[in-house]
C-alpha cells in the first residue's frame, strides 16, 4: 500500500510533540528495562523516540521499504536497541515475545482491529498497555492553503484516484470497550504544525496514493503549480496547519 513512499515518508511525515512522548513514558513508567512493540511502525516516527526509554524496541511493518528506511534512520541517529521485522496483523502473535507497551501511530485504522486486540492480549505484560495515536492529515483540508492543494490534485489526477478512505465504521473506543483492553482514556493535544512548500509536496508523495506514478510526466508541472499557487496565497512560502492529535491509552479492564 505504501510501496515506493518510504524515503518521502521518513523525510516529510511529521513527528509527534515532545509532551506526547513524555506522557507515554510517565504513564507506563518506561525506565529502560522493558520492551516496546511499535506495530505498523512505518519509518519509526514512534519507535525511535521511545527506544531510548526501553531495553528493546521492535518495529513491525508489512512494507520492507519502510523497514529498510527505518533502519537507516536508526543508524543515522545512533539507535542500536531496535529490531525491525516485517509482518502484518496476520502474523500476530508470532514469536515476538511479550511487551510492556504496544504503540500504533496512524495505523490502527488499517487493521482488523478486533483480531489485533485479541492477539495483543497474549503479548502485553500484565501491567502493560496500548497507545493508539491519530492526528490530522494534510490532504483533509482545514485551511485555505490545504484546500488549494486538494484542488490542484483534482485538476491533475483522475477523479477515481482521489477518493480519501472513509473513516472506520465504528469508533476505536467501541472496539476497545469489547476487547481485553477495555480500560481506556483519551488525551487530546492541539498545536500548530509549520509547513514549507517543499515539505507539503514531499508529504503528498508519502501517502498510500501512488501520486508520483499517477502524475508521470506531469510531476514537474504539478509541483510548479503547487508552488505558484501557495506563493500566491502567502509569498513567504510558510504555512501553518492546526493539528489535533487524539491519543487512546488502553489497559486491561
N, C-alpha and C positions, 0 to 999 in steps of 0.2 A: 504493500500500500504506500509506503514511504520510500520505495526504492529510488535511488538516484538523488535523494534530497539530503543525505547525511551531512555533507560539508556545509551547506547552507543552514541546515538545522543547528549545527554546532555554533556557527558564527552569528546567526541572526535570530534564533529563538531566544526571547528574553528570559532571564533567570527569575529568581524569586527574592523577595525582600529579606534582609538580614533578620528582622524581628520574627518572621515566619520560622526561620531555622532555629532561632533562639528559643522560641516557644516549643518546638518539637523536642529539642534537646532537654529542656526543663521538664516537659510533660512525661517523657519516657526515661528520665534520669540516665541519659546516654553518657557514660563515664569512661568510654574507651574499652570496655570489657565485653560488650555484647555484639550481636550480628544484625546486619541490616539487609533486607531484600528490597531493591527498587525494581518493581515489576512494571514492564513497559517503560524501560529506562531511557529510551532514545539515546542521545549522546551524553547523558549523565548530568543533566541540569539539577537533579535532586541528589543523585548518587555521590557526586564528587564533593559538594559542600558538606554532606553529612558524614563522609568517610572518615574525617578526622576525629569524629566523636564515637567511633565504634572500633572494635578489634578487626572485624572483617565486614566488608560490604560486597554484595553480589548484585550486579546489574544484569537484568534479563530482558531480552527484546527479541521479537521474531525476525528483525531485519539485520543481516550480517553486516551491511554497510554502516548501520548505526553503531553497532558494537565496535567495529574497527575504528570509527571516528572517536567514539568514547574512550577507547584505549589510548589513542593518540593524545586526546585531551588530558587524560590521567598522567601519561608520561611527561607531557609538557609542564604539568603542574606539580610534578614530583609526588603524585599519589600512588602508593605502592600496595595498598591493602584492599584492592578491589579485584574481584574475579568477574569476568564478563562471560555470559553464557547465552547461547541462542535458544529461544523457546517461546511458546505462547501459553495461553490458558490450558491448552490441550495437554501440556507437558507437566502440569501440577498433579500431585505434589513432587513427583520425581525423587531424586536423591540429593536434594539441595540441603537437607537438614532443617534445623529449627532456627527461628529468628526472634529477636526482641521486638523488631519493628519491620513492618512492610509498608512501603510507600508506593503510591500510584499517582503520578502527576500528569494531568492532561491525557489520561489513558483509560480510566475505568470504564468510560462510556463505550469503548471499543470492544469490551469483553462480554462473555457470558457471565454476568455479574453474580447470579445466584450460585453457579457452579464454582466460580473463583472463590467466593467467600466460604463455601463448604470445604474446598480443598485447603484454603489457608488456615482453617481451624485446626488442621493436622500439622501445621508448620509453625505456628506462632506460639511463643512461650506463654506460660500461664499468666505472667504479669506483663505481657506484651500487648500489641495492638496494631492498628492500621491508621494511616494518614492518606486521605483521598483529597487531592487538590485540583481545582479547576479555576482558570481565570479567563479574562476576556480574550477575544480573538480579533486580530486586526481586520479580518475580512468580514466581520459582523459590525458594520459601521455605526458609530455613535457620534461622530464628528463630521464636519464638512469635508475635511481632507480625506478621511476614510471613505466617505461616500463617493468622492471623486475617483478614488482608486477602484472602487466597485464598478462605477460607471464605465471606466476605461476597460476593465476586464470584460464587461458585457459587450463592448464595442469590438474587441479584438478576438473574442472566443465564441464558439457556437453555444447557443443557449443551453443545450443539454449537458454541457460540461460544467456549468456554473451552479448546479444545484448544491447548496450547502446542506450537509446532512441534518435531518431534523433532530431535535433533542431526543433524549431517551424517553421511551413511552411511559416510564414510571420513575419517579424521583429516586435518587440514590438512597435517600433516607428510608423510603418504603422497603427497599431491598434489604437494607441493613437491619431494619426492625424485625424482619423474618429470619435473620441469619444468626449464627452464633455470636456475632459481634453487634449485639443489639443495644449496647450501652454506648451512645454516641452523642457528640455535641458539635455544633457548627461555630466556626470563627470566621469573621469577615475582615479582610484587610482592604482598605481603599487608599489608593495612591495614584499619582500621575507618572506615566511612563514616557520618557522622551524618545523621539524618533528622528533620524535623519532620512533623507530620501534614499540614500544607499541602503540603509537598514530596512526600510519599508519594502524596497524591491527584493532584497535578499530574503526577507520573511516570506514573501509571496512564493519564492522558489523552494521554501521549506515545507510546504503543506502537502497533504495527501493528493491534491490536484497536480497532475504532472504538467505544470504550466510551461516549462521550457520546451518540452516535447510538443505540446499543443501549439505553442507560438511558432515554432520552427524558424523560418527565415524572417518572421516578423518580430523576433525578440528585441532586436535593437530599436525598432520603431516603437514598440510597446514601452520600453524603458525611457526613450526620449519623450514620449507622450506623458508618461507619469511625471518625469522631471519638469517638463514645461508647465503642466497643469498645477503641480504642487507649488512651484515657484510663483505662479500667478496668484495663488491663494496666500502665500507668505514668502516674500523674497528672501527671507533668512534661510529658508530650507530646513527649519527646525520646527517640529510639531510635537504635540502632546496628546496622549491617549489616556483618558480616565479609566483606571483599571479597578475592577472588583475581583479580588481573589477569595474564593469560597473554599474553606478547608473543613472537612469532616474528620474528626478524630474518633476512632471506634475501638472499644474493648469488649470483652465478653460480658454479657449480662448475668 
